[in-house]
Amino acid sequence: MRAPLTSTFTAVAMSSLLLACGKPAPTQEPVRAVKVITVGVSETDGQTPYAGEVRAQVESRLGFRVAGKLIRRHVELGQRVRAGQLLAEMDPQDYKLAVDAVRAQVQAATTNRDLAAADFKRYKELRDKDFISGAELERRETALKSAQAQLDAAQAQLASQGNQLAYSRLLADHAGVITGLDADAGQVVAAGTPVVRLAQDGPREVVFAIPEDKLATVKVGQLAHVKLWASDQQVQARVRDIAGSADPVTRTFTVKLALAEKDAPALGSTVTVLIQRGKDLPTQAIQLPTSALRQEGGQTAVWVLDTASMTVKSQVVQIATANGNEAVVAAGLQAGQQVVVAGVHVLSPGQKVTLYQARSNAPVSTAPASAAAQPAQ
């Protein structure tokens, strides 16, 4: 009985070895659920939106006119200030000592001037009596003028040092809102170093960036609509300035719109700027959500659904421009095609898909039908 049993074990072992050496069965790609839309020609709204920010037309970077150590800052970010209000202080001790030194020089110069004046008066009386020569009187007059000039110079230096002492207190030159803090207490700052940024009260403007290919659609003096982010209210604005060169980082051009002061939103508000479309945006076009687009070999492509085989294929498209949250397709699609708009980055050419169906969250009644049919008691 051992021989047949040994043969059986040998056969099983050989079969297992052959199975282990064979090629593994190919794994089948999963069938993914996707969302699709049927594309068609639709009307465009005729305006291109841009995100903008409300700013003051005049925003100053305020700093001390002398160097020193900042000891106290009296304002915070977003605080409203009035003209002449104290914003910050630096250590004034050195400037006070300089004022005291110059004040002493003024006192000494005043004494010398008074002595020279008294001397000149006495010599003038002697000259009137012909006790001295005219040359001697002229020398006394010259000494008086020199003493007076020294006093004038000392007084001017005292006024200058007084200004230096006053410059150790930073005051607001206009009423406005603090929009930035560039220095803190304890920091040693040089003359002219910005300490706070002040957005002055008065005219407001909207600042936004526009790409180079849309620059031709904006002209100085052109009217635009500004839509508030927090509401549907729209106000009119006029283009007052277009940057002459592109930003070195974003390669976009900064555009400024002048707002009427009575219509100006709050400083720093986010708004949507609506610019009348250019010739590159047709009145009727195929529009796709931006989620349907992907990059393939340096080109923009979408997944088109083949309803017969329920597979997807890649289709290169040309985008004319953006229209809100949608892209305007210039070429590559035809009305009636179904395009995948969700899950585009996990698909591959020829992959089988199924249409996504949202699950219903409606509660299911567990009461028996007979109980539901009973009338209320």
Order of alpha helices (4+ residues) and beta strands (2+ residues): alpha-beta-beta-beta-beta-beta-beta-beta-alpha-alpha-beta-beta-beta-beta-beta-beta-beta-beta-beta-beta-beta-beta-beta-beta-beta-beta-beta-alpha
